Amino acid sequence: MQQIKTLEEGLDIFKALSSEVRIQIIKLLIENPTINLNELATRLNITNGAITNHIKKLESCGIITAVTDTSGHGNQKRYAVTLDKLVVDIAEIKIPENVYNTSVKVGHFINYEVYPTCGIATSKALIGEVDDPRYFSHTDRYNAEILWFTKGFVEYELPNFIPTNQKITQLLISAELSSEAPGINNVWPSDINFYLNDVFLGSWTSPGDFGDVPGIFTPDWWYPNWNQYGLLKMIVINEQGTHIDGLKISDVSIKDFSLDYKSKLRLRIAVDERSKNVGGVTIFGSSFGNYSQDINVSIQYSPMD
């Protein structure tokens, strides 16, 4: 997901998407991840020179990215769509002054209960062995940049260092997530549930465990048939309720928690056994996937009454 905060900021993307040919290119890349430039030109009945110009415009604004394919004879450049969603703020939104921003590393969970298939890794190596939940207790987990499990949960304590005598008026959490299939499967739905201080906030159904192309930040040593990237999801809890990517998922509001500068904030990410789609979850850190971030947290606050 990419958020465009002003119309001027999104001008290049708007221009890139104004071409019917470029829209067709995006659709073909989504439907046929292994297609190359020659095949694109043939499908669209245009010259190789014309297809190259269109590709350059899409690549320059971050809609697609180049991927080197080594599966055939020699290295062949292909392209993959990197944006799954665009959010455009038509009216300029003023950023509140009273905001505390922080982040939590993927491995800094305070509690867990996970079931295979599962695993945890740093940016350099696996931690222990896969499908052995004991390694979620290993001391190296504090350096973890990715973890995955089929069902269960991990729970994080979000840092709360807002100024004294302030109350929390909004909580924003963003993380890169996907399902967890045995191996990879882009069509592998999973109901991922979110809790704050043991209160169920709502759920999001991940469409799959993505592995069609390597993640932009996924390290080279990572196995090609394992989780490569996820989707960036933004959870907002405010006075109107709980939202994911701007869509309301429950009526649970920030007022239900009565949070202030002394409150603990426990975020649980879970795949519950009773869910309709028990397809696991993968949580990506800054060294994996398509977004160079950990679990980002933004706390908006105001003086206590």
Summary of the structure (lengths in Angstrom):
residues: 305
radius of gyration: 20.8
end to end distance: 36.5
largest distance: 68.9
contacts: 967
relative contact order: 0.17
helix: 17%
strand: 39%
